[in-house]
Amino acid sequence: MAQSYIPSPIRIDSPGVIFFARHGQCKSNIEWPIEHYQDSLDTLTDIGILQAEKLGNFILNSFPNFTWKVVSSELTRAKETARIVNSILNGALLPAQANINEKDQKEDKFSFRTKIDLFMNWVSELELSNNERILVVTHGHVLENLILKAFDIDSNVIIKTPTTAGQKGIVTHANGGLSAFYSQDLLLWNFHNYLI
C-alpha cells in the first residue's frame, strides 16, 4: 500500500473523494493480441473474479460506515468487476458510462481526455449523503490520464510502441488496483493488490 501527499485537512474518507478502480484481469490481459476481438467475449478470468472479490472486501473492511454508488465503463470487463464489487458492498449500481471506456486506437488524446473531463463533471455533481461514496470501475488509460492531469504531467512522457503492451514513464494500476481523487486534481491515495 502506498500513500502519496495528502494536503491537510483532506482525508481519504472525506466527502468529495472519488474512488477509482481498474477492472480485474480479463482474457485480453493474458491472450493479447486477439484476432477478431469482441468486447462481449473479453470476460474476467478466474483471477480477475478473485481480484474483484478481494477489492470489494478491501473496500468494505476499510470503509465499513459508507454506503456506495458504483459506476463502470460500458466494457464487459469493467461491468463484471463493478457487479462483483457492488454485490459485496451491497451498493447501488449506476448505469454504465461510455465516457470512461478504454481508449480506442483510433481516438486521439484530446478527444479521449475531453470525454474523461465530461465524466468527471458528471460524477462530481452526483448528489450524495454524508455517508455515501462513489466507486468508479474503469481502465488503465483512463486512470493514466487522471494521474497525468493530477500532477500536471505532459502526456508525451507515455511512450508506447507496437511491441510493448505497457507504458514507460508512469506506472498506473495493476488489475484490481484502487485510487482516490479529490476535486479532480489531487491524487490522494493508491492501493495495488499485489497478492495475486
Stockholm file with secondary structure:
# STOCKHOLM 1.0

chainA/1-196         MAQSYIPSPIRIDSPGVIFFARHGQCKSNIEWPIEHYQDSLDTLTDIGILQAEKLGNFILNSFPNFTWKVVSSELTRAKETARIVNSILNGALLPAQANINEKDQKEDKFSFRTKIDLFMNWVSELELSNNERILVVTHGHVLENLILKAFDIDSNVIIKTPTTAGQKGIVTHANGGLSAFYSQDLLLWNFHNYLI
#=GR chainA/1-196 SS CEECCCCTTCCTTSTTEEEEEECCCBHHHHHCSCTTCCGGGCCBCHHHHHHHHHHHHHHHHHCTTCEEEEEEBSSHHHHHHHHHHHHHHTCEECCCBGGGSCCCTTCCHHHHHHHHHHHHHHHHTCCCCTTEEEEEEECHHHHHHHHHHHTTCCGGGCBCCTTCSSCBSCCCCCTTCEEEEETTTEEEEEECCCCC
#=GC SS_cons         CEECCCCTTCCTTSTTEEEEEECCCBHHHHHCSCTTCCGGGCCBCHHHHHHHHHHHHHHHHHCTTCEEEEEEBSSHHHHHHHHHHHHHHTCEECCCBGGGSCCCTTCCHHHHHHHHHHHHHHHHTCCCCTTEEEEEEECHHHHHHHHHHHTTCCGGGCBCCTTCSSCBSCCCCCTTCEEEEETTTEEEEEECCCCC
//
